[in-house]
Amino acid sequence: MKKSQFDYKLYYRRNLPHIQPVDAVFFITYCLQFDLPDDFIKAASLRKKEFNDNIKTLSEKELADKKYSFNKKQFIIWDDFIANYNNTSEWLTKPEIAALIIESLKYRDREEYELICYCIMPNHVHILIKPNQKSDDKPFSLARIMKNHKSYTAVKANKILNRKGQFWQRDYYDHYIRNKKEFYNVIRYILDNSVRAGFVDDYKDWKYSWVDEECIKL
């Protein structure tokens, strides 16, 4: 019987900047480089400090649950801010830039990861992916996947735009999916981005989004 992508054990790789459970499905948002407002940065730093102060006496299991909950909340705050922040460039929906991003996302699909869903917006991108396991039964590094994708597209996009400098923000926000209900909710959230932004009335009319129909039938 085929193993479900939701049947995974927690496996924390300490050398990675992001938590990566084995067989996890990740909801990832990354965006163009721009300066975040000082008050937003200060608020995020304060939340992080308060969180760190409150977890010092927790057990390993309690710590894992708390980190999951905290990271999910920070993801939502950051994602909502990016979606509504207008003081940025809007290069990503230029046809040649969007085509570059899509080509790069699909290049390692079925090899290093399973690409489940994406939506490209003017200043940010949402993707849902599941890193595959290597021959040693460890997953391909999510950090490495994102670094390769962002590095490649940054160089190519800068050439297309005839510009120099940082293209993407250095970091990205990721959140791993814990169950099927959340899985389908995230797919709907990603696909409906263009509708919420007022670009189209139906997500199917947004040419910069896609979902693997076979995958969502699992």
Secondary structure, 3 states (H helix, E strand, C coil): CCCCCCCCCCCCCCCCCCCCCCCCEEEEEEEECCCCCHHHHHHHHHHHHHHHHHCCCCCHHHHHHHHHHHHHHHHHHHHHHHHHCCCCCCCCCCHHHHHHHHHHHHHCECCCEEEEEEEECCCEEEEEEEECECCCCCECCHHHHHHHHHHHHHHHHHHHHCCCCCCECCCCEEEEECCHHHHHHHHHHHHCHHHHCCCCCCHHHCCCEEECCCHHHC
